[in-house]
Amino acid sequence: MSGVRLQRANHVVADLDRALAFYKGVLGFDVTFTLPPNPDSYSYAVFDIPRDAVMRFCVLSTATQERVMALTEVGGIALPGPTHPRRSAIVLEIDDPDAVTAGARSLGLTVYPEEVLRTKDGRIGREIGIVDADDNLIVIYKITGA
């Protein structure tokens, strides 16, 4: 069996600029590159996107992790409403959860009430769920003690 390496997570969004206001402006990701629409993109098949939709693809990095997140903008069609329960999330360790939650709220995003995080190895922290403008779930956390 060969090894596995996580390349990146990807969220489908309706408006890339609106999404970047959160992912770049609030969470602090850097835009590594953006690709223009490609009518031959493999994403049409694997995301089951109608061929009349127009897609842009944006890859994001952090100061310590290159190309760890991507956003696929699907334009020209109405995206279906959310499916609940949610089927996926990204989980991010954040230096300043208060700044992130304030930024998310300023964009009108849903911020769930904070919970106490208790890790398997006994560490304590803060855990907060945020839903972006396209109903993608992001869980942020910060370890605060042993």
C-alpha positions in Angstrom: 0.0 0.0 0.0 1.4 3.4 -0.9 1.4 6.4 1.4 -1.1 9.2 1.4 -0.5 12.9 1.5 -3.4 15.4 1.7 -2.8 18.0 -1.0 -5.7 20.4 -0.3 -9.3 20.8 0.6 -11.7 22.4 -1.9 -15.0 24.3 -1.4 -17.4 25.1 -4.2 -18.5 28.7 -4.1 -20.9 30.8 -6.1 -18.9 34.0 -6.0 -15.1 33.8 -5.7 -14.6 37.5 -4.7 -17.2 37.1 -1.9 -15.5 33.9 -0.7 -12.1 35.5 -0.7 -13.4 38.3 1.6 -13.6 35.5 4.2 -10.9 33.1 3.3 -8.3 35.7 2.6 -9.6 38.8 4.4 -10.6 37.1 7.7 -8.9 33.7 7.8 -5.6 35.0 6.4 -5.1 32.7 3.4 -2.9 34.0 0.6 -4.0 33.6 -3.0 -1.3 31.4 -4.7 -2.9 31.4 -8.1 -6.2 31.6 -9.9 -7.0 29.8 -13.1 -9.4 31.2 -15.7 -12.4 29.2 -16.9 -11.5 25.9 -18.5 -14.3 24.1 -20.4 -12.3 20.9 -20.3 -11.8 20.9 -16.5 -12.0 17.6 -14.8 -14.0 19.3 -12.1 -17.1 19.3 -14.3 -17.2 15.5 -14.0 -16.1 15.0 -10.4 -18.3 17.7 -8.9 -21.2 16.9 -11.2 -21.3 20.5 -12.5 -23.5 21.2 -15.6 -21.3 22.0 -18.7 -23.1 25.4 -19.2 -21.6 26.6 -15.8 -18.5 28.7 -15.9 -15.8 27.8 -13.4 -12.8 29.6 -11.9 -10.3 27.8 -9.6 -8.3 29.6 -6.9 -5.6 27.9 -4.8 -4.8 29.3 -1.3 -1.8 29.0 0.9 -0.8 29.9 4.4 2.6 31.1 5.6 3.5 27.5 6.6 1.5 25.4 4.1 1.5 25.8 0.4 -1.6 25.1 -1.8 -3.5 23.7 1.2 -7.0 25.0 0.2 -8.9 25.7 -3.0 -12.1 27.4 -4.0 -13.9 26.5 -7.2 -16.3 29.2 -8.3 -19.3 27.9 -10.2 -21.0 30.7 -12.1 -23.8 31.0 -14.6 -26.1 28.6 -12.7 -27.9 28.5 -9.4 -26.2 26.3 -7.0 -28.5 23.9 -5.1 -29.4 24.7 -1.5 -27.5 23.2 1.4 -27.8 19.6 2.4 -28.2 18.9 6.0 -26.7 17.4 8.0 -23.5 18.9 6.5 -21.3 16.3 5.0 -17.9 17.9 5.3 -15.9 20.6 7.1 -12.4 22.0 7.2 -10.8 22.3 10.6 -8.3 25.1 11.1 -6.0 26.0 14.1 -6.3 29.7 14.5 -4.0 32.1 16.5 -6.7 34.7 17.2 -10.2 33.1 17.2 -11.8 36.4 18.5 -10.5 38.3 15.4 -11.8 35.5 13.1 -15.2 35.4 14.6 -15.5 39.2 14.6 -14.5 39.2 10.9 -16.9 36.4 10.1 -19.8 38.2 11.8 -18.9 41.5 10.0 -19.5 39.6 6.7 -22.9 38.4 8.0 -21.7 34.8 8.3 -23.2 32.3 10.8 -20.9 31.9 13.8 -21.9 29.1 16.2 -21.6 29.5 20.0 -18.1 28.7 21.2 -17.6 25.3 22.9 -14.8 24.1 25.1 -12.5 21.7 23.2 -11.2 18.7 25.1 -8.7 16.8 23.1 -8.0 13.0 23.3 -4.7 13.8 25.0 -6.2 16.1 27.6 -5.5 19.5 26.2 -8.2 22.2 26.6 -9.1 24.8 24.0 -11.7 26.8 22.2 -13.8 25.5 19.3 -16.1 27.6 17.1 -18.0 26.7 13.9 -18.4 29.2 11.1 -20.5 28.8 8.0 -19.3 30.7 4.9 -21.7 32.4 2.4 -22.0 29.1 0.4 -22.9 27.0 3.5 -19.4 25.4 3.8 -18.5 24.6 7.4 -15.3 25.8 8.9 -14.4 24.8 12.4 -11.7 26.9 14.0 -9.9 26.0 17.2 -7.2 27.2 19.6 -5.5 25.1 22.3 -5.3 27.3 25.4 -4.0 24.9 28.1 -2.9 21.4 29.1 
